[in-house]
């Protein structure tokens, strides 16, 4: 049988966004004097598919003697965290794969940035008059971000309008925070923004 080898020992993707297909190129070399038809074997293990889906294009092709072929391998992570999966490549018709390629990545959640400053300073306000300010936030990642805004104090004098929201890729929105003081004094609170699939 023709001898097939991978030009690189592994496919390292680094950080990938969960549920977002990410592509790298696998280069296969035919070291024999005969043409070889390779096949990237389908990912049949259900446990592996629950971690990430591996897809190859083309899945089959012929490599000329002492030639190479490029295969686009797409990883779509199904869960967060580091992952390492095998990708099997063999000669069509052979009983065993020619080689196993290690595919590694770290799946992460969306990237949401607070574009406003760290402090919303309402300054001096008039009693019984509602005053509002906005905290701007944006999603710089290619996946949807689900966010929730919370005030740290249980009985906070501040009110957050639309505390739950969805940010599409590249989208930004303004989170309105208001207060209506009923007595003289200085008040403060902490606005906490949680994003699903993003560690605290």
C-alpha positions as CSV (number, residue, x, y, z in Angstrom):
1,X,0.0,0.0,0.0
2,X,1.1,3.6,-0.6
3,X,2.7,5.3,2.4
4,X,0.7,8.4,3.6
5,X,2.0,10.7,6.2
6,X,0.9,14.1,7.7
7,X,3.3,17.0,7.0
8,X,2.6,18.4,10.5
9,X,2.3,16.2,13.6
10,X,-1.0,17.8,14.9
11,X,-3.7,20.3,14.1
12,X,-3.7,22.9,16.9
13,X,-6.6,25.3,16.7
14,X,-5.9,27.3,19.9
15,X,-9.0,29.1,21.1
16,X,-12.2,28.5,19.2
17,X,-15.7,29.8,19.9
18,X,-18.2,27.3,21.0
19,X,-20.6,26.2,18.1
20,X,-18.6,28.3,15.7
21,X,-16.9,26.3,12.9
22,X,-13.2,26.9,12.7
23,X,-11.0,25.7,9.9
24,X,-7.3,24.6,9.7
25,X,-5.5,22.9,6.8
26,X,-4.2,19.3,7.0
27,X,-1.4,18.5,4.4
28,X,-1.1,14.8,3.5
29,X,2.0,13.6,1.7
30,X,2.3,10.4,-0.4
31,X,5.8,9.0,0.0
32,X,5.4,6.2,-2.5
33,X,6.0,5.9,-6.2
34,X,2.3,5.0,-6.8
35,X,-0.7,7.3,-6.7
36,X,-2.8,6.9,-3.6
37,X,-6.4,7.6,-2.8
38,X,-6.8,8.8,0.7
39,X,-9.9,8.9,2.9
40,X,-10.5,10.9,6.1
41,X,-12.6,8.5,8.1
42,X,-15.9,9.6,9.4
43,X,-16.3,10.5,13.1
44,X,-18.5,7.7,14.3
45,X,-17.9,7.8,18.1
46,X,-20.9,9.5,19.7
47,X,-18.9,10.5,22.8
48,X,-16.4,12.3,20.6
49,X,-19.1,14.0,18.6
50,X,-20.6,15.3,21.9
51,X,-17.3,17.1,22.5
52,X,-16.7,18.5,19.0
53,X,-17.7,17.7,15.4
54,X,-14.8,17.2,12.9
55,X,-15.5,17.6,9.2
56,X,-13.0,17.3,6.3
57,X,-13.2,18.7,2.8
58,X,-12.4,16.9,0.6
59,X,-12.9,13.7,2.5
60,X,-11.5,11.6,-0.3
61,X,-9.0,12.4,-3.1
62,X,-6.1,11.0,-5.1
63,X,-2.5,12.1,-4.4
64,X,0.0,11.7,-7.2
65,X,3.3,9.8,-6.4
66,X,5.5,11.8,-4.0
67,X,2.9,14.6,-4.0
68,X,0.7,16.3,-1.4
69,X,-2.9,17.1,-0.9
70,X,-4.5,19.8,1.3
71,X,-7.6,19.0,3.4
72,X,-9.7,21.7,5.2
73,X,-10.6,20.3,8.6
74,X,-13.3,22.1,10.4
75,X,-13.8,21.9,14.2
76,X,-17.2,22.8,15.8
77,X,-16.9,22.6,19.5
78,X,-20.0,21.4,21.4
79,X,-18.8,22.2,24.9
80,X,-16.5,24.6,26.6
81,X,-12.9,23.9,27.7
82,X,-9.9,22.1,26.2
83,X,-10.5,19.3,23.8
84,X,-8.3,16.7,22.0
85,X,-9.7,14.3,19.4
86,X,-8.2,11.9,16.9
87,X,-8.7,12.3,13.2
88,X,-8.0,9.1,11.2
89,X,-6.6,9.1,7.6
90,X,-6.1,6.0,5.5
91,X,-5.7,4.6,2.0
92,X,-9.1,3.7,0.5
93,X,-9.7,0.0,0.9
94,X,-7.0,-0.5,3.6
95,X,-8.0,-2.4,6.8
96,X,-6.2,0.2,9.1
97,X,-5.7,3.9,9.0
98,X,-2.3,5.1,7.7
99,X,-2.0,7.7,10.5
100,X,-3.9,9.4,13.3
101,X,-3.8,13.2,13.5
102,X,-4.3,14.8,17.0
103,X,-6.8,17.7,16.8
104,X,-6.6,20.1,19.8
105,X,-8.4,23.2,20.7
106,X,-9.9,25.2,23.6
107,X,-13.5,26.1,23.3
108,X,-14.5,29.5,24.7
109,X,-17.6,31.5,25.1
110,X,-18.5,34.9,23.6
111,X,-16.4,38.1,24.1
112,X,-18.4,40.9,25.5
113,X,-16.8,44.2,26.4
114,X,-18.1,47.1,28.5
115,X,-17.5,50.2,26.4
116,X,-18.4,52.7,29.1
117,X,-16.1,53.6,31.9
118,X,-16.0,51.6,35.2
119,X,-18.2,54.1,37.0
120,X,-21.7,55.6,36.3
121,X,-21.6,58.8,38.2
122,X,-25.1,60.4,38.5
123,X,-23.7,63.4,40.4
124,X,-26.3,65.5,42.2
125,X,-29.9,64.7,41.4
126,X,-33.3,66.2,42.3
127,X,-35.5,64.4,44.8
128,X,-38.4,62.5,43.3
129,X,-37.0,63.0,39.8
130,X,-35.9,60.0,37.8
131,X,-32.5,60.2,36.3
132,X,-31.0,57.6,33.9
133,X,-27.6,56.8,32.5
134,X,-26.4,54.1,30.1
135,X,-23.7,51.6,30.1
136,X,-22.7,50.5,26.6
137,X,-21.6,47.0,25.9
138,X,-20.6,45.2,22.7
139,X,-20.1,41.7,21.4
140,X,-16.8,41.4,19.5
141,X,-17.1,37.6,18.9
142,X,-18.7,35.7,16.0
143,X,-21.3,34.0,18.2
144,X,-24.4,35.2,20.1
145,X,-23.9,36.4,23.6
146,X,-26.6,36.0,26.3
147,X,-26.2,38.5,29.1
148,X,-27.9,39.4,32.4
149,X,-27.4,42.5,34.4
150,X,-27.7,42.4,38.2
151,X,-27.4,44.9,41.0
152,X,-25.4,43.7,44.0
153,X,-27.6,45.2,46.7
154,X,-30.8,43.4,47.3
155,X,-33.0,46.5,47.8
156,X,-31.1,48.8,45.5
157,X,-32.3,52.3,44.8
158,X,-31.1,51.8,41.2
159,X,-33.2,50.1,38.5
160,X,-31.9,48.3,35.4
161,X,-34.2,48.4,32.4
162,X,-34.1,45.2,30.3
163,X,-31.7,43.3,32.5
164,X,-31.6,40.3,30.1
165,X,-30.6,40.5,26.5
166,X,-29.0,38.8,23.5
167,X,-26.1,40.4,21.6
168,X,-25.6,39.2,18.0
169,X,-22.1,39.0,16.7
170,X,-20.7,42.6,16.3
171,X,-23.8,44.1,18.0
172,X,-23.8,46.7,20.8
173,X,-26.5,47.9,23.1
174,X,-27.0,50.4,25.9
175,X,-28.0,49.2,29.3
176,X,-30.1,51.9,31.0
177,X,-29.7,52.4,34.8
178,X,-32.0,54.8,36.6
179,X,-32.6,56.1,40.0
180,X,-35.3,58.2,41.7
181,X,-34.2,59.4,45.2
182,X,-36.9,59.9,47.9
183,X,-34.6,61.4,50.5
184,X,-31.3,63.3,50.8
185,X,-28.2,61.2,50.9
186,X,-25.4,59.5,49.0
187,X,-26.1,56.0,47.5
188,X,-24.1,53.6,45.5
189,X,-24.3,50.1,44.2
190,X,-22.4,47.7,41.9
191,X,-23.7,46.7,38.5
192,X,-22.7,43.1,37.7
193,X,-23.0,41.8,34.1
194,X,-23.0,38.0,33.6
195,X,-22.5,36.5,30.2
196,X,-23.5,32.9,29.5
197,X,-20.5,30.5,28.9
198,X,-18.1,33.1,30.2
199,X,-16.3,32.5,33.5
200,X,-16.7,35.2,36.2
